């Protein structure tokens, strides 16, 4: 009888021991899983930060390159791009002497008491009437250019000035991207006549 009781007690104790081991094993597995999850989350966060940093660096580099290219545009080159932007056919026909005497570039900022609205502007002109004048100036990262729009039936007295604003980056994109474009702009810039030549012409 005593042997049976002792045997039953030992079996019960062994069962409790196995249950405790099983609980400890499950707890250990849960901790391991939690640690693995936290590690994966940390890796994802690190990758996200790294990707964001890389994107920011790339954007900053592109902005810097664009800014550098903008600063390289001198007034003579800008005069050509503004002329093409205003009216490509008009500009190229004048610069090639197909119609008129060429294109004159006034590279001294205007300072006039009679037309103060143009003070600070540079100018290109075909040495004709107001419709042949294009006034322009830089304004931060933009370029402002003002032209004369004739009235109905080409009547000058019904005309008025029109002010336009265009980003410098857009001018560069339109006319100063490829090697052939840059060569063409350089050719036109070399053909611009000076303010002194304009005075002699008059």
C-alpha positions as CSV (number, residue, x, y, z in Angstrom):
1,X,0.0,0.0,0.0
2,X,2.8,2.4,1.0
3,X,4.7,1.5,-2.2
4,X,1.6,2.4,-4.3
5,X,1.2,5.8,-2.6
6,X,4.9,6.6,-3.0
7,X,4.8,5.6,-6.7
8,X,1.7,7.8,-7.3
9,X,3.3,10.7,-5.6
10,X,6.5,10.4,-7.7
11,X,4.4,10.3,-10.9
12,X,2.5,13.4,-9.9
13,X,5.8,15.2,-9.1
14,X,7.2,14.2,-12.5
15,X,4.1,15.6,-14.2
16,X,4.5,18.9,-12.5
17,X,8.2,19.1,-13.4
18,X,7.4,18.5,-17.1
19,X,4.7,21.2,-17.1
20,X,7.1,23.7,-15.5
21,X,9.8,22.9,-18.1
22,X,7.2,23.3,-20.9
23,X,6.1,26.7,-19.5
24,X,9.8,27.8,-19.2
25,X,10.5,26.7,-22.8
26,X,7.4,28.6,-24.2
27,X,8.4,31.7,-22.3
28,X,11.9,31.5,-23.7
29,X,10.6,31.0,-27.3
30,X,8.3,34.1,-26.9
31,X,11.2,36.2,-25.7
32,X,13.3,35.0,-28.6
33,X,10.5,35.8,-31.1
34,X,10.0,39.3,-29.5
35,X,13.8,40.0,-29.8
36,X,13.8,38.9,-33.4
37,X,10.8,41.1,-34.2
38,X,12.5,44.1,-32.5
39,X,15.7,43.5,-34.4
40,X,13.8,43.4,-37.8
41,X,11.9,46.6,-37.0
42,X,15.2,48.3,-36.1
43,X,16.7,47.2,-39.4
44,X,13.7,48.5,-41.4
45,X,13.9,51.8,-39.6
46,X,17.6,52.0,-40.3
47,X,17.0,51.3,-44.0
48,X,14.2,54.0,-44.1
49,X,16.5,56.6,-42.5
50,X,19.3,55.7,-44.9
51,X,17.0,55.9,-47.9
52,X,15.6,59.2,-46.8
53,X,19.2,60.6,-46.3
54,X,20.2,59.3,-49.7
55,X,17.2,61.0,-51.4
56,X,17.9,64.2,-49.6
57,X,21.5,64.2,-50.6
58,X,20.6,63.5,-54.3
59,X,18.1,66.4,-54.3
60,X,20.6,68.7,-52.7
61,X,23.2,67.7,-55.3
62,X,20.8,68.3,-58.2
63,X,19.8,71.7,-56.8
64,X,23.5,72.7,-56.4
65,X,24.2,71.7,-60.0
66,X,21.3,73.7,-61.3
67,X,22.3,76.7,-59.2
68,X,25.9,76.5,-60.5
69,X,24.7,76.4,-64.1
70,X,22.5,79.4,-63.6
71,X,25.4,81.4,-62.2
72,X,27.4,80.5,-65.3
73,X,24.9,82.3,-67.6
74,X,26.4,85.7,-68.4
75,X,24.2,88.7,-69.6
76,X,25.2,88.3,-73.2
77,X,24.1,84.6,-73.3
78,X,20.9,85.5,-71.3
79,X,20.1,88.2,-73.9
80,X,20.1,85.6,-76.7
81,X,17.9,83.2,-74.7
82,X,15.4,85.9,-73.9
83,X,15.3,86.9,-77.5
84,X,14.6,83.3,-78.6
85,X,12.0,83.0,-75.8
86,X,10.2,86.1,-76.9
87,X,10.0,85.4,-80.6
88,X,12.5,82.9,-82.2
89,X,11.6,83.7,-85.8
90,X,12.0,87.5,-85.1
91,X,15.3,87.1,-83.3
92,X,17.0,84.7,-85.8
93,X,15.9,86.7,-88.8
94,X,17.4,89.9,-87.2
95,X,20.6,88.3,-86.0
96,X,21.2,86.8,-89.4
97,X,20.6,90.1,-91.1
98,X,17.7,88.7,-93.1
99,X,15.5,91.6,-92.0
100,X,16.9,94.8,-90.5
101,X,20.4,95.6,-89.3
102,X,21.0,93.0,-86.7
103,X,20.4,92.8,-83.0
104,X,22.0,95.3,-80.7
105,X,22.7,94.5,-77.0
106,X,22.5,97.3,-74.4
107,X,24.5,95.8,-71.6
108,X,24.4,98.9,-69.4
109,X,21.4,98.9,-67.0
110,X,18.9,101.5,-68.2
111,X,18.5,104.6,-66.1
112,X,16.0,107.0,-67.5
113,X,13.8,109.7,-65.9
114,X,11.3,109.5,-68.8
115,X,10.9,105.7,-68.6
116,X,11.6,104.8,-65.0
117,X,9.7,101.6,-65.3
118,X,12.6,100.2,-67.3
119,X,15.4,101.3,-64.9
120,X,17.8,98.5,-64.1
121,X,16.8,96.5,-67.3
122,X,19.2,95.5,-70.0
123,X,17.9,95.6,-73.6
124,X,18.1,94.0,-77.0
125,X,16.8,95.9,-80.0
126,X,16.5,95.7,-83.7
127,X,17.0,99.5,-83.9
128,X,13.5,100.0,-85.1
129,X,10.3,101.0,-83.3
130,X,9.2,100.0,-79.8
131,X,8.0,96.6,-81.1
132,X,11.6,95.8,-81.8
133,X,12.8,96.3,-78.2
134,X,13.0,93.6,-75.5
135,X,13.9,94.7,-72.0
136,X,15.0,92.1,-69.5
137,X,16.6,91.7,-66.0
138,X,17.3,89.0,-63.5
139,X,15.0,88.7,-60.5
140,X,16.4,86.0,-58.2
141,X,16.0,82.7,-60.0
142,X,13.6,84.3,-62.5
143,X,14.0,86.5,-65.5
144,X,11.6,89.3,-66.2
145,X,11.3,90.5,-69.8
146,X,9.0,93.2,-71.2
147,X,8.0,93.6,-74.8
148,X,5.7,95.9,-76.7
149,X,2.5,94.5,-78.2
150,X,1.0,96.5,-81.0
151,X,-2.7,97.2,-81.2
152,X,-5.3,96.1,-83.8
153,X,-4.2,96.3,-87.4
154,X,-0.6,96.7,-86.1
155,X,-1.4,100.2,-84.8
156,X,1.5,101.4,-82.6
157,X,-0.6,104.0,-80.8
158,X,-3.0,101.3,-79.6
159,X,-0.2,99.1,-78.3
160,X,1.0,98.5,-74.8
161,X,3.9,96.9,-72.9
162,X,3.6,93.3,-71.6
163,X,5.7,92.0,-68.7
164,X,6.6,88.3,-68.6
165,X,8.4,86.3,-66.0
166,X,10.1,83.0,-66.6
167,X,12.3,80.8,-64.4
168,X,16.0,80.8,-65.3
169,X,15.9,77.0,-65.1
170,X,13.2,76.9,-67.8
171,X,15.2,79.1,-70.2
172,X,18.2,76.8,-69.7
173,X,16.0,73.7,-70.3
174,X,14.6,75.2,-73.5
175,X,17.8,76.6,-75.0
176,X,20.9,75.6,-73.2
177,X,20.9,71.9,-72.5
178,X,22.7,70.1,-75.4
179,X,26.1,70.8,-76.9
180,X,24.5,71.9,-80.1
181,X,22.2,74.3,-78.3
182,X,25.1,75.8,-76.4
183,X,27.1,76.2,-79.6
184,X,24.2,77.9,-81.3
185,X,23.7,80.3,-78.4
186,X,27.4,81.1,-78.4
187,X,27.3,81.9,-82.1
188,X,24.3,84.2,-81.7
189,X,25.9,85.9,-78.7
190,X,29.0,86.7,-80.8
191,X,26.8,88.3,-83.4
192,X,25.1,90.7,-81.0
193,X,26.1,94.3,-81.8
194,X,27.2,96.7,-79.1
195,X,25.7,99.8,-77.7
196,X,28.4,101.8,-79.2
197,X,27.5,100.5,-82.7
198,X,23.9,101.4,-82.1
199,X,24.9,105.0,-81.2
200,X,27.0,105.2,-84.4
201,X,24.1,103.8,-86.4
202,X,21.9,106.6,-85.2
